Amino acid sequence: MTTTRRSATRPGGNGRALARDRRGAGLPVVQLHGLSSSRRRDEVFGLDLTAGRDGLHVVRYDARGHGESPGTTEPGDYTWPVLARDLLALLNEEFPGQRVHGVGQSMGSATLLTAAAAEPDRFASLTLGIPPTVWGWRREQSRLYELAARQVARWGGARWSELTRTPPTSPAIDPGRPHTAPDVADEWLPAAFRGAAATDLPPESEIARLGMPVLLLAWPQDASHPLEVAEHLRDLLPDARLEVARTPAEVAGWPRLVGEFVEGCGG
């Protein structure tokens, strides 16, 4: 396994610096994290979906305002179309002229679908881990994001995280996994939540036209990542398969599934 090489931040194609790292050699892969998370936080949570896989050249990055990437206080800078433009600009830098395998979870899944709808020929495959609420499922989640934005502005991210902490509802989430505060600066986190509250996927008709192979990874009993959304996407997308994890051990097996899926799709 090639050792991860962390790079300093450098401007993306839209002039923003996105922190990233690269590891391995082989098929080109870009990996995305979820809302309020980061590369580092995914590792802590056991959600580094390409960890330990050979044969892949993986570029992981922190979305704007997350982890080591700079952000803004404008909610519009955190909508999925804007994050998708960031992703496409990064691909132009890291993998110019290549079709790439996209791997993401939660917000990262939504960013990938939004980018693929805009430029489907850029992606050889998509791995969509725990897709978030979308379309008809999103209204209540948007309300919760607006509430979180107000609470974070009042308390700060660390205290908000402690005061709103609840045990996991899905049996697939390890109840003993470490608790960490959002990996977003307090000055940017309310805007990130408000941007998430205001955004959604492109219309279903556009998503249904995506013909690349898609692997969906989901778990049950998680209101922020409903299994019903993953099932709907499976039925909507022309070439999609769904794997549902019901135990922490099955979640730990996701990197193996992702590696086998990407290798099976090829270049």
C-alpha positions in Angstrom: 0.0 0.0 0.0 1.4 3.4 -1.0 1.8 5.8 1.9 -0.6 8.8 1.9 1.1 12.0 0.8 -0.6 15.1 2.2 -0.3 18.3 0.2 -0.6 21.9 1.2 -3.7 23.8 0.1 -3.5 25.3 -3.4 -6.1 27.1 -5.5 -8.8 25.1 -7.2 -10.0 25.9 -10.6 -12.5 28.4 -9.2 -9.7 30.3 -7.2 -10.5 28.6 -3.9 -7.9 26.5 -2.1 -9.1 23.0 -1.4 -6.9 20.8 0.9 -6.3 17.4 -0.6 -4.1 14.3 -0.4 -3.2 11.5 -2.8 -2.5 7.9 -2.2 -1.9 4.8 -4.2 -1.5 4.1 -7.9 -3.9 2.7 -10.5 -7.5 3.6 -11.4 -8.3 7.3 -10.8 -10.6 7.9 -7.9 -11.9 11.1 -6.2 -13.2 10.7 -2.6 -15.6 13.1 -0.9 -16.9 13.4 2.7 -20.1 14.5 4.3 -21.5 17.7 5.8 -19.5 19.0 8.7 -16.9 16.3 8.3 -13.5 16.1 6.6 -10.9 13.6 5.5 -9.6 13.4 9.1 -13.0 13.0 10.6 -14.0 10.2 8.1 -10.9 8.3 9.3 -12.0 8.7 13.0 -15.5 7.5 12.1 -14.3 4.6 10.0 -15.8 6.0 6.9 -12.7 6.3 4.7 -14.4 4.3 1.9 -11.1 3.5 0.0 -8.9 2.8 3.0 -6.5 -0.1 2.5 -7.3 -0.7 -1.2 -4.5 -1.2 -3.7 -4.8 -0.5 -7.4 -6.4 2.9 -6.9 -5.0 6.4 -7.3 -7.2 8.2 -4.8 -7.4 12.0 -4.4 -9.3 12.9 -1.2 -10.2 16.5 -0.5 -11.9 18.7 2.1 -14.9 20.5 0.8 -14.9 24.3 1.1 -15.1 25.4 4.7 -14.5 21.9 5.9 -11.3 20.5 7.5 -8.3 22.3 6.1 -10.1 24.1 3.3 -11.1 27.8 3.7 -14.7 28.8 3.7 -17.0 31.8 3.7 -20.0 33.0 5.7 -22.3 32.9 2.6 -24.8 30.1 2.7 -25.0 30.1 -1.1 -21.3 28.9 -1.2 -22.3 25.6 0.3 -25.1 24.4 -1.9 -24.6 21.2 -3.9 -24.3 22.9 -7.3 -21.5 25.1 -6.0 -19.8 22.1 -4.3 -20.2 20.2 -7.6 -18.4 23.0 -9.5 -15.6 22.8 -7.0 -15.4 19.0 -7.6 -15.3 19.4 -11.4 -12.6 22.1 -11.1 -10.5 19.8 -8.9 -10.9 16.9 -11.5 -9.6 19.2 -14.2 -6.5 19.8 -12.1 -5.9 16.3 -10.8 -7.2 14.1 -13.6 -7.3 16.2 -16.8 -9.0 14.4 -19.6 -9.6 11.3 -17.6 -12.9 9.6 -16.6 -12.8 9.2 -12.8 -14.5 6.9 -10.3 -16.3 9.1 -7.7 -16.7 7.8 -4.1 -18.5 9.9 -1.6 -20.8 9.7 1.4 -23.8 11.8 2.5 -23.2 15.4 1.2 -20.4 13.9 -0.9 -22.9 11.6 -2.5 -25.1 14.5 -3.4 -22.2 16.5 -4.7 -21.2 13.6 -7.0 -24.8 13.2 -8.3 -25.0 16.9 -9.0 -21.6 17.0 -10.8 -22.5 13.8 -12.8 -25.7 15.4 -13.9 -23.8 18.4 -15.2 -20.9 16.4 -16.8 -21.7 12.7 -17.0 -18.8 11.8 -19.2 -16.3 12.7 -16.4 -17.3 9.7 -14.3 -16.6 6.0 -14.9 -18.6 5.0 -11.9 -20.2 6.4 -8.7 -20.2 5.0 -5.2 -22.9 6.8 -3.2 -22.5 6.1 0.6 -25.4 6.8 2.9 -27.2 9.2 0.5 -28.8 12.1 2.4 -32.4 13.3 2.2 -33.4 14.5 -1.2 -36.5 15.7 -3.0 -39.7 14.9 -1.0 -37.6 13.6 1.9 -35.7 16.9 2.4 -38.2 19.4 3.8 -37.9 18.3 7.5 -34.1 17.9 7.2 -33.9 21.4 5.9 -35.8 22.7 8.9 -33.4 20.9 11.2 -30.4 22.4 9.4 -31.9 25.9 9.9 -32.3 25.2 13.6 -28.7 23.9 13.9 -27.4 27.0 12.2 -29.1 29.2 14.8 -27.9 27.0 17.7 -24.3 27.0 16.4 -24.3 30.7 16.1 -25.4 30.9 19.7 -23.3 28.2 21.3 -20.4 27.4 18.9 -19.9 24.1 17.1 -18.3 22.1 20.0 -21.0 22.9 22.5 -23.8 22.4 20.0 -22.4 19.0 19.2 -22.4 18.0 22.9 -25.8 19.5 23.6 -27.5 17.8 20.7 -25.6 14.5 21.0 -27.9 11.4 20.8 -27.1 7.7 20.6 -27.1 6.3 17.0 -30.4 4.9 15.9 -29.0 2.6 13.2 -27.7 -0.8 14.4 -25.0 -0.4 11.7 -23.4 2.6 13.5 -20.9 1.5 16.2 -22.2 3.0 19.5 -18.7 3.1 20.8 -17.2 5.1 17.9 -15.5 8.4 19.0 -17.5 11.5 19.3 -16.0 14.5 17.5 -17.3 18.1 17.0 -17.9 19.3 13.4 -14.7 19.9 11.5 -15.8 23.3 10.4 -14.8 26.6 11.9 -17.5 28.2 14.0 -17.6 31.3 11.8 -18.5 29.1 8.7 -20.6 26.3 10.2 -23.9 28.3 10.3 -23.6 29.1 6.7 -22.7 25.5 5.8 -25.9 24.3 7.5 -28.0 27.0 5.9 -26.5 26.2 2.5 -27.5 22.5 3.1 -31.0 23.6 4.1 -31.5 25.5 0.8 -30.2 22.9 -1.6 -31.4 19.7 -3.4 -30.5 17.4 -6.2 -31.4 18.2 -9.8 -34.8 16.8 -10.9 -35.3 13.1 -10.9 -35.6 13.1 -14.7 -32.0 14.3 -14.9 -30.6 11.8 -12.4 -32.5 9.0 -14.2 -30.4 9.6 -17.3 -27.1 8.8 -15.6 -25.9 5.6 -17.2 -22.6 4.9 -15.4 -22.4 2.0 -12.9 -23.5 3.1 -9.4 -22.9 1.4 -6.1 -25.2 2.5 -3.3 -24.2 1.9 0.3 -26.8 2.4 3.0 -27.8 1.5 6.5 -31.3 1.4 8.1 -33.0 3.6 10.8 -31.1 6.9 10.1 -33.5 9.8 9.5 -30.7 12.0 8.0 -29.7 9.2 5.5 -33.0 7.3 4.9 -32.7 3.8 3.5 -35.8 4.8 1.4 -33.7 7.4 -0.5 -31.0 4.8 -1.4 -33.8 2.4 -2.5 -35.4 5.1 -4.6 -32.0 5.9 -6.3 -31.4 2.2 -7.0 -34.8 2.0 -8.8 -34.3 5.3 -10.6 -30.7 4.9 -11.9 -30.3 2.6 -14.9 -27.3 0.6 -13.6 -27.4 0.7 -9.8 -26.9 -1.9 -7.1 -27.6 -1.4 -3.4 -25.7 -2.9 -0.4 -27.3 -2.4 3.0 -25.2 -2.8 6.1 -27.0 -3.8 9.3 -24.0 -4.2 11.6 -20.8 -2.2 12.3 -18.8 -5.2 10.9 -20.7 -4.8 7.6 -19.9 -1.1 7.5 -16.2 -2.0 8.1 -16.4 -4.1 4.9 -17.5 -1.2 2.7 -13.9 -0.3 1.5 -13.6 -3.9 0.2 -16.9 -3.6 -1.6 -15.9 -0.2 -3.0 -12.5 -1.5 -4.2 -14.0 -4.5 -5.9 -16.7 -2.4 -7.5 -14.3 0.2 -8.9 -11.9 -2.5 -10.2 -14.8 -4.3 -11.8 -15.8 -1.1 -13.6 -12.3 -0.5 -14.9 -11.0 2.6 -16.7 
